[in-house]
Amino acid sequence: MGMQLLQQNWLFFPFFIFFLSIYLIGYFIVFRNKNPKIRSEFSSCLISLFHGTPAAIFGAIAIFSDTNRGFAAANTSFQKTVLDYSIAYFVTDLLHYIVFFPSDVLFIAHHLATLFVIVTCRHVVSHGAFSVVVLLVLAEVTSLCQNTWTLAGACRKEDRFAARVYDALSPPFYVVYTIVRGFVGPYFVFRMVLFYASGLAHGLVPTWIWVSWAVVVFSAIGVSILWIYSRWVDFIRERKIAYLDIAKRYDLHPVSLAIAFVLRHPLVASVVFGATKSWQLQEVLTACKIKLTDEVVEEINKIHSRFPNPCP
C-alpha cells in the first residue's frame, strides 16, 4: 500500500525540489543584495513566475486534450501532473509565508484552502479535475503580468525604468484581471455549482467535496474583486494626488494651476470654464494673473510623461 501511494505521488516530490531550488537560488543568489524582507518576497515572485504561466499553458492543454472533459469526468494522467505541479508550488510558497510572514493569516489561509481543493480533487475523488484545472488556468493566466508588475512596483521608487514598467503594466493588467476574476471566473463557478447541484455527478464527486470547492473558490474570487477594486482606486487617486501635490507645494489652488498651465501654451488663445460659485470664478480670474515658473512647468511635464492619460 505504501509503495502504491509513493508511485501515485512521485511527481510531487521532484516538482517540490524544483520550486524549492528556484526559491533558494532567488534568495541566496539572484536577490542576495536586497534586504531580507525584499529577498523573500522577490523569491516568492520568482517561483510564481515559474508556476503561473506553465500551469496555465499545460492546464489548457490538459483540458482540451481530454475528449471526455466535463465536470464529472475522471482525472486524466496529464491533469494529475498539472495538479501535482501546482500542489508542489503552493506547498513551497506556503512554507515561504510560514517562515517569513507567519502573521499573514490571509495568504496562509488562501494557500491552505487552495491546497485543499487541489489535493481532494487529485487524491480523494479522482474526478472533477476539469473544474479545478479550468479554475487554475483562470487564476494563473495573469500570473506573468502580475509578478512582473509586483517586482517593478517594489523597485519603482529607486529605479526609473521599473517605475515606467509598473506604470505601463498597471492599466492592461487591471483590465484583464478584472475581466477574468470579476466576470469569467464567477460565471464558470456558477456553471460548475449548477452541474453538481443537479446531481449529475452523484457517486463521483461527493456533495461535501463540491460544496467545499464552491465555498473556497467564491471566497477567493470575492477577495480578488476587493483587491482589484482597491488597485483601481489607488490607480485613479495617484494621478490626482500627483498634480494636487504640486499645487499645494507652490501654494496654488488646483483650478488656478490647471488654468494657468493651459493659458501658458502659445497656441491657446482662451480657456473655456464653468463656474457655479463665486469662489470658482475668483480662482479662474486669479489663474489669469499667475505666471508659472519653469520649475513648476517641469514638474507638471514630469507627471504628464509618467501618466500621459490622467483619466483612465
C-alpha positions as CSV (number, residue, x, y, z in Angstrom):
1,M,0.0,0.0,0.0
2,G,2.8,2.4,0.9
3,M,4.7,1.6,-2.3
4,Q,1.5,2.2,-4.4
5,L,0.9,5.6,-2.7
6,L,4.5,6.5,-3.3
7,Q,4.2,5.6,-7.1
8,Q,1.0,7.6,-7.2
9,N,2.5,10.7,-5.6
10,W,6.1,10.6,-7.0
11,L,5.7,13.6,-9.3
12,F,5.0,15.9,-6.3
13,F,8.5,15.4,-4.9
14,P,10.6,16.4,-8.0
15,F,8.3,19.3,-8.5
16,F,8.7,20.4,-4.9
17,I,12.5,20.1,-5.2
18,F,12.3,22.1,-8.4
19,F,10.4,25.0,-6.8
20,L,12.4,24.9,-3.6
21,S,15.6,25.1,-5.6
22,I,14.4,28.1,-7.6
23,Y,13.3,29.8,-4.3
24,L,16.8,29.2,-2.7
25,I,18.6,30.4,-5.9
26,G,16.5,33.6,-5.9
27,Y,17.0,34.2,-2.2
28,F,20.8,33.5,-2.0
29,I,22.0,34.4,-5.5
30,V,19.6,36.4,-7.7
31,F,18.3,38.8,-4.9
32,R,21.2,38.5,-2.5
33,N,21.8,42.3,-2.4
34,K,18.2,43.1,-1.3
35,N,17.2,43.3,2.3
36,P,15.9,40.1,3.8
37,K,12.2,41.0,3.5
38,I,12.5,42.0,-0.2
39,R,14.7,39.0,-0.9
40,S,12.0,36.6,0.4
41,E,9.2,38.5,-1.4
42,F,11.1,38.5,-4.7
43,S,12.0,34.8,-4.3
44,S,8.2,34.1,-3.9
45,C,7.5,36.1,-7.1
46,L,10.2,34.1,-8.8
47,I,8.7,30.7,-8.1
48,S,5.3,32.1,-9.0
49,L,6.7,33.1,-12.4
50,F,7.9,29.5,-12.9
51,H,4.5,28.2,-11.8
52,G,1.8,30.5,-13.2
53,T,2.3,30.7,-16.9
54,P,3.4,27.0,-17.3
55,A,0.5,25.9,-15.2
56,A,-1.9,28.0,-17.3
57,I,-0.5,26.6,-20.6
58,F,-0.3,23.0,-19.5
59,G,-3.6,23.2,-17.8
60,A,-5.2,24.4,-21.0
61,I,-3.6,21.6,-23.0
62,A,-4.8,19.1,-20.4
63,I,-8.3,20.3,-20.7
64,F,-8.6,20.4,-24.5
65,S,-6.7,17.1,-24.9
66,D,-9.4,15.3,-22.9
67,T,-12.1,14.2,-25.2
68,N,-14.3,13.2,-22.3
69,R,-13.9,16.5,-20.5
70,G,-16.7,17.6,-18.2
71,F,-17.4,18.5,-14.6
72,A,-17.8,14.8,-13.6
73,A,-15.1,13.3,-15.9
74,A,-12.3,11.1,-14.4
75,N,-9.0,12.8,-14.0
76,T,-6.6,12.1,-16.8
77,S,-2.9,11.5,-16.3
78,F,-1.9,14.8,-17.8
79,Q,-4.4,16.6,-15.5
80,K,-3.0,14.8,-12.5
81,T,0.5,16.0,-13.5
82,V,-0.7,19.6,-13.7
83,L,-2.3,19.2,-10.2
84,D,0.9,17.8,-8.8
85,Y,2.8,20.7,-10.3
86,S,0.5,23.2,-8.6
87,I,0.5,21.3,-5.3
88,A,4.3,21.5,-5.2
89,Y,4.2,25.2,-5.9
90,F,1.6,26.0,-3.2
91,V,3.4,23.9,-0.6
92,T,6.7,25.7,-1.3
93,D,5.0,29.2,-1.2
94,L,3.1,28.2,1.9
95,L,6.5,27.4,3.6
96,H,7.7,30.8,2.5
97,Y,4.8,32.5,4.3
98,I,5.1,30.3,7.4
99,V,8.8,31.1,7.7
100,F,8.9,34.8,6.8
101,F,5.4,36.1,7.3
102,P,3.7,33.9,9.9
103,S,1.3,36.7,10.8
104,D,0.0,37.0,7.2
105,V,-3.0,34.8,8.1
106,L,-5.0,35.7,4.9
107,F,-2.3,34.4,2.5
108,I,-1.6,31.3,4.6
109,A,-5.4,30.5,4.7
110,H,-5.6,31.1,1.0
111,H,-2.8,28.6,0.3
112,L,-4.2,26.0,2.6
113,A,-7.7,26.4,1.1
114,T,-6.3,26.1,-2.5
115,L,-4.2,23.1,-1.5
116,F,-7.4,21.5,0.0
117,V,-9.2,21.9,-3.4
118,I,-6.4,20.6,-5.5
119,V,-5.4,17.7,-3.1
120,T,-9.0,16.5,-2.7
121,C,-9.5,16.5,-6.5
122,R,-6.2,14.8,-7.1
123,H,-6.2,12.1,-4.3
124,V,-9.7,11.8,-2.8
125,V,-12.2,11.7,-5.6
126,S,-10.1,11.4,-8.7
127,H,-12.8,13.2,-10.6
128,G,-13.5,16.8,-11.3
129,A,-10.1,17.8,-12.5
130,F,-11.8,19.6,-15.4
131,S,-13.3,22.0,-12.9
132,V,-10.2,22.5,-10.8
133,V,-7.8,22.9,-13.8
134,V,-10.0,25.4,-15.5
135,L,-10.1,27.4,-12.3
136,L,-6.3,27.1,-12.1
137,V,-5.9,28.4,-15.6
138,L,-8.2,31.3,-14.9
139,A,-6.3,32.1,-11.7
140,E,-2.8,31.9,-13.4
141,V,-3.5,33.4,-16.8
142,T,-2.5,36.8,-15.4
143,S,0.5,35.4,-13.5
144,L,3.3,36.6,-15.7
145,C,2.0,40.2,-15.9
146,Q,1.1,40.3,-12.2
147,N,4.5,39.1,-11.0
148,T,6.4,41.4,-13.3
149,W,4.1,44.2,-12.1
150,T,4.8,43.3,-8.5
151,L,8.5,43.2,-8.9
152,A,8.5,46.5,-10.8
153,G,6.3,48.1,-8.2
154,A,8.7,47.1,-5.4
155,C,11.6,48.8,-7.2
156,R,9.9,51.8,-8.8
157,K,11.0,54.3,-6.1
158,E,14.7,53.6,-6.7
159,D,14.6,52.6,-10.4
160,R,13.1,54.9,-13.1
161,F,12.9,52.0,-15.6
162,A,11.0,49.9,-13.0
163,A,8.6,52.8,-12.5
164,R,7.9,53.1,-16.2
165,V,7.3,49.3,-16.4
166,Y,5.0,49.4,-13.4
167,D,3.0,52.4,-14.9
168,A,2.8,50.7,-18.3
169,L,1.6,47.4,-17.0
170,S,-0.9,48.7,-14.5
171,P,-3.8,49.6,-16.8
172,P,-3.8,46.4,-19.0
173,F,-3.1,44.2,-16.0
174,Y,-6.0,45.7,-14.0
175,V,-8.4,45.4,-17.0
176,V,-7.6,41.7,-17.7
177,Y,-7.6,40.8,-14.1
178,T,-11.0,42.5,-13.6
179,I,-12.5,40.6,-16.6
180,V,-11.1,37.2,-15.5
181,R,-11.7,37.4,-11.8
182,G,-14.8,39.6,-11.9
183,F,-16.7,38.0,-14.8
184,V,-15.3,34.9,-16.4
185,G,-14.4,33.2,-13.1
186,P,-17.7,33.7,-11.3
187,Y,-19.6,32.6,-14.4
188,F,-17.6,29.3,-14.6
189,V,-18.1,28.6,-10.9
190,F,-21.8,29.3,-11.3
191,R,-22.0,26.7,-14.1
192,M,-20.0,24.2,-12.0
193,V,-22.2,24.6,-9.0
194,L,-25.3,24.3,-11.1
195,F,-24.0,21.0,-12.6
196,Y,-23.0,19.4,-9.3
197,A,-26.2,20.6,-7.6
198,S,-28.3,18.9,-10.3
199,G,-26.9,15.5,-9.1
200,L,-25.3,14.6,-12.4
201,A,-22.0,13.8,-10.6
202,H,-23.7,11.8,-7.8
203,G,-21.4,9.0,-6.7
204,L,-18.4,10.5,-8.3
205,V,-17.9,13.9,-6.6
206,P,-19.4,13.8,-3.1
207,T,-21.6,16.7,-2.1
208,W,-19.3,17.8,0.7
209,I,-16.4,18.0,-1.8
210,W,-18.0,20.1,-4.4
211,V,-19.7,22.4,-1.8
212,S,-16.3,23.0,-0.1
213,W,-14.8,23.7,-3.6
214,A,-17.5,26.3,-4.3
215,V,-17.1,27.9,-0.9
216,V,-13.3,28.2,-1.3
217,V,-13.4,29.5,-4.9
218,F,-16.2,32.0,-4.2
219,S,-14.3,33.3,-1.2
220,A,-11.1,33.6,-3.3
221,I,-13.0,35.4,-6.0
222,G,-14.5,37.8,-3.5
223,V,-11.1,38.6,-2.1
224,S,-9.7,39.1,-5.6
225,I,-12.5,41.5,-6.5
226,L,-11.9,43.6,-3.4
227,W,-8.1,43.6,-4.1
228,I,-8.5,44.8,-7.8
229,Y,-11.1,47.4,-6.7
230,S,-8.6,48.8,-4.2
231,R,-5.9,48.8,-7.0
232,W,-8.3,50.8,-9.3
233,V,-9.0,53.3,-6.5
234,D,-5.2,53.8,-5.9
235,F,-4.6,54.0,-9.7
236,I,-7.0,56.9,-10.1
237,R,-6.1,58.6,-6.8
238,E,-2.4,58.5,-7.6
239,R,-2.9,60.5,-10.8
240,K,-5.0,63.1,-9.0
241,I,-2.7,63.4,-6.0
242,A,0.4,64.0,-8.2
243,Y,-1.0,67.3,-9.5
244,L,-2.5,68.3,-6.2
245,D,0.9,67.9,-4.5
246,I,2.4,70.5,-6.9
247,A,-0.5,72.9,-6.3
248,K,0.0,72.5,-2.5
249,R,3.7,72.9,-2.7
250,Y,3.5,76.2,-4.5
251,D,0.5,77.4,-2.6
252,L,-1.8,77.4,-5.6
253,H,-5.4,76.2,-5.9
254,P,-5.6,73.2,-8.3
255,V,-8.0,75.1,-10.5
256,S,-5.7,78.1,-10.8
257,L,-2.7,75.8,-11.5
258,A,-4.6,74.0,-14.3
259,I,-5.9,77.1,-16.0
260,A,-2.6,78.9,-15.7
261,F,-0.8,76.0,-17.3
262,V,-3.3,75.9,-20.2
263,L,-3.1,79.7,-20.7
264,R,0.7,79.4,-20.8
265,H,0.6,77.3,-24.0
266,P,1.4,79.6,-27.0
267,L,-1.3,78.0,-29.2
268,V,-4.1,78.6,-26.6
269,A,-5.9,81.9,-27.0
270,S,-8.6,81.4,-24.3
271,V,-9.9,78.8,-21.9
272,V,-13.5,77.7,-21.6
273,F,-14.5,77.2,-18.0
274,G,-17.6,76.7,-15.9
275,A,-18.3,78.3,-12.6
276,T,-21.4,78.0,-10.4
277,K,-20.0,79.6,-7.3
278,S,-18.2,83.0,-6.7
279,W,-15.1,81.4,-5.4
280,Q,-14.7,79.3,-8.5
281,L,-14.9,82.4,-10.7
282,Q,-12.3,84.0,-8.4
283,E,-9.9,81.1,-8.9
284,V,-10.3,81.4,-12.7
285,L,-9.6,85.2,-12.5
286,T,-6.6,84.5,-10.3
287,A,-5.2,82.0,-12.7
288,C,-5.1,84.7,-15.4
289,K,-2.6,86.6,-13.4
290,I,-0.3,83.7,-12.5
291,K,2.9,83.2,-14.3
292,L,4.1,79.7,-13.8
293,T,7.9,79.3,-13.4
294,D,9.9,76.9,-15.5
295,E,10.4,74.8,-12.3
296,V,6.6,74.3,-11.9
297,V,6.1,73.5,-15.6
298,E,8.9,71.0,-15.5
299,E,7.3,69.2,-12.6
300,I,3.9,69.1,-14.4
301,N,5.6,67.7,-17.5
302,K,7.3,65.0,-15.5
303,I,4.0,63.9,-14.1
304,H,2.5,64.0,-17.6
305,S,5.3,61.9,-19.0
306,R,4.6,59.3,-16.3
307,F,0.8,59.5,-16.7
308,P,0.1,60.5,-20.3
309,N,-3.6,59.9,-19.8
310,P,-4.7,61.1,-16.4
311,C,-8.3,60.0,-16.9
312,P,-8.2,56.2,-17.3
